[in-house]
Amino acid sequence: MNITLSPIVAGVMSWGIWGKKMNTSQMTELMHACLEYGITTFDHADIYGGYTTEAEFGTALATNSITREDIQLISKCGIQHTDGNRNNTIKHYNYSKEYIIQSAEGSLQNLQTDYLDVLLLHRPSPLMQPDEIAEAVAQLQKDGKIKAFGVSNFTNTQTDLIRSRTEVFCNQIEFSATQHSAMLDGSLDYMQVNNIKPLAWSPLGSIFKTDTKQTQRLKELLMTLVIKYEVTADVILLAWIMQHPAGIVPATGSTNPDRLKNQMKAANLTLELEDWFAIWTESMGHKVP
C-alpha cells in the first residue's frame, strides 16, 4: 500500500479545547512549522475536543497555502464519547457500517478535505462485526474517501479478526520506554510478520509525568545519555522507539514548535547497542533475561 507517513507524527488531540485551545492563526503557524521540520502527518480522532478539534484544524487548513498532497491526515472513529453534543449517556463504541461511513464523511467535512490518508477504528469493541466493517471500508475506498484503513489499541487476535475481511495498514498502540509490553507480548512481532505499520501514542511514556522508581532510574540514565549524544532526553526516548525493527512511528503530542523541531533529531539518531539495552534494563529494574 503506497502510504508514506513522516518519521514522527503530529498528534492533534491537545491543539484544541482539550489542551492548548489554539485559534485558527496559531494552528496555521504550527502546521507550517511541522512541515518545515519534516512532520507531514497529522493524527486526529473525531472525538478530540469533544468533536470540535477536527473542524478547527480544517478551518486553519483551508485558510493557508498547504497543498493537500504534501500532508497525510489520519483520523479515528468508533468511540461514542459523552463529551460534546452527541447526547450520549454512556461512553460506548459503534462500528456499524452506517456509522463508520457517517463518521468518516463527518471527518472529511470537518477537515475540509476530499479524503483521509488513513481511517482507524479507535478502540476494539466486543460487538464489532468484521463483515460490516469490511463493507464500510470497501465503500469508503471505492468512493475515494479513504486511502488506507487501520486499527488502534487492537490485540493480535482482534486484528486477525478484522484482517480476515479487509486489509489493515497500521495499528496505533501505546508504546514507550515505560510501557513496552507490545515488545514482549508478540504484538510488534505480529505486525512485522503481517506488514502492519505500528504507530505509538504517548511515546514519552510517564517519565516526565510521574515520580516512581522506574522513572527515577530512567531519568538518572538519561542524564548521562544526553551528555553523550548531545541531544535532549525526549530525543533519546523517541530514538529508542524508532530503533525497533518493526519501524514504529511515534505520535508526539507537543504543540511547541521548537520542541517539535528538536524531536525530529530522533529520526537521525542511532543509539549504541548497549545504550539501547540500558534504557530497557532501567525501565524493567533488572537485567535482561
LINVENKA-V194978 format. One line per field, one symbol per residue. psi: psi as a letter, one per 30 degrees, with the letter a starting at -180 (. if undefined). A space follows every 10 residues. Layout:
psi = ???
This chain:
psi = kikkllekkj kfegebfgcf hkaeeeeeee eeeeeefgjf kkjlkefkgh hfeeeeeeee efgagkkeff lkkklllekj lfkagfhkfk kakjhleeee eeeeeeeeee fhlflkekkk kelkkfgkje eeeeeeeeee eeggfkelka lkgkleeeee eeffflkjel jjlkklffig efffgfeeee eeeghkkkkk lhffbgegel jleeeeeeee eeeeeeeefh lleeeeeeee effkffhkjk jkgkgjeeee eefffffgkj kleeeefeee eeeeglll.
